[in-house]
Amino acid sequence: MKNFNIILGLVLLGLTSLSVQSAEIRDYHKDVIGNDCKTCHDNGIKQFPSDESCLQCHDVDDLAKQTARSEEDKWQNPHNNLHYGKEVPCQECHGEHTPKEPLCSNCHTFKFDKHKG
């Protein structure tokens, strides 16, 4: 029975490591971070990355400039908006392994050709 439990434990450990390795990484991140999950997953592998993790590489002011609209539509900027300013948690709109529906899309229509989920 002891050998069975050891073998079962090893099999489960192997399956767990396979599931972690099988997560897709988007090409634009893979080129920068490779396959080191801990680069972004600073709260642990099974947790979403913190905003601080994202902001190590992405500057919120640059993002706000890139997604700025006309003066008339200035509050339609997802990275600097009327409700949250520049304080929207990254994970509310962006998902690395699976695309997400942006938080604000219930009321707003953001038409960004380069939206990267």
TIVO-178167 format. One record per residue (C-alpha): residue in three letters; x, y, z. Coordinates in pm, whole numbers, padded with zeros to 5 digits, always signed. Example, Ala and Ser with C-alpha at 12.3 -4.5 7.8 and 13.67 -1.06 7.14 Angstrom:
! residues 2
Ala+01230-00450+00780Ser+01367-00106+00714
END
This chain:
! residues 117
Met+00000+00000+00000Lys+00289+00235+00081Asn+00438+00184-00268Phe+00098+00252-00426Asn+00067+00584-00240Ile+00418+00686-00344Ile+00350+00601-00709Leu+00013+00776-00699Gly+00178+01085-00548Leu+00446+01091-00817Val+00188+01054-01094Leu-00020+01340-00953Leu+00291+01556-00917Gly+00381+01484-01279Leu+00033+01574-01401Thr+00042+01898-01203Ser+00373+02001-01357Leu+00241+01919-01705Ser-00065+02139-01655Val+00153+02433-01552Gln+00378+02388-01854Ser+00085+02365-02095Ala-00043+02720-02031Glu-00014+02931-02343Ile+00193+03247-02334Arg+00126+03514-02591Asp+00407+03564-02841Tyr+00477+03925-02745His+00537+03817-02383Lys+00717+03493-02467Asp+00980+03692-02658Val+01052+03898-02345Ile+01006+03659-02051Gly+01043+03316-02207Asn+00884+03036-02006Asp+00962+03160-01655Cys+00614+03186-01504Lys+00746+03345-01184Thr+00853+03652-01382Cys+00490+03763-01380His+00326+03538-01122Asp+00477+03716-00823Asn+00184+03610-00601Gly+00233+03242-00682Ile+00169+03034-00990Lys-00202+02980-00921Gln-00271+03350-00857Phe-00310+03642-01095Pro-00001+03858-01128Ser-00005+04178-00926Asp-00031+04515-01100Glu+00324+04581-00980Ser+00435+04280-01182Cys+00276+04421-01499Leu+00411+04769-01431Gln+00769+04640-01420Cys+00753+04632-01800His+00448+04843-01888Asp+00427+05214-01801Val+00072+05327-01728Asp+00140+05678-01863Asp+00265+05532-02193Leu-00040+05306-02210Ala-00269+05604-02148Lys-00100+05795-02432Gln-00128+05499-02669Thr-00501+05458-02602Ala-00587+05830-02586Arg-00887+05945-02787Ser-00987+06288-02905Glu-01058+06562-02649Glu-01429+06491-02695Asp-01380+06120-02613Lys-01098+06162-02362Trp-01280+05968-02090Gln-01319+05671-02323Asn-00954+05588-02255Pro-00939+05250-02075His-00602+05340-01919Asn-00710+05684-01795Asn-01085+05713-01754Leu-01352+05905-01567His-01434+05626-01322Tyr-01092+05495-01219Gly-00834+05729-01369Lys-00519+05524-01415Glu-00601+05287-01129Val-00791+05006-01307Pro-00634+04673-01206Cys-00466+04521-01512Gln-00637+04184-01463Glu-00982+04343-01496Cys-00930+04368-01871His-00620+04169-01961Gly-00565+03794-01940Glu-00243+03631-02051His-00358+03274-02094Thr-00718+03336-02197Pro-00862+03658-02343Lys-01095+03856-02118Glu-01391+04076-02191Pro-01289+04424-02071Leu-01456+04543-01750Cys-01591+04857-01915Ser-01738+04687-02223Asn-02076+04659-02052Cys-02128+05031-02110His-01848+05147-02341Thr-01737+05036-02685Phe-01363+05050-02716Lys-01254+04998-03072Phe-00882+04938-03052Asp-00740+04734-03336Lys-00452+04623-03116His-00651+04522-02805Lys-00460+04231-02660Gly-00710+04096-02409
END
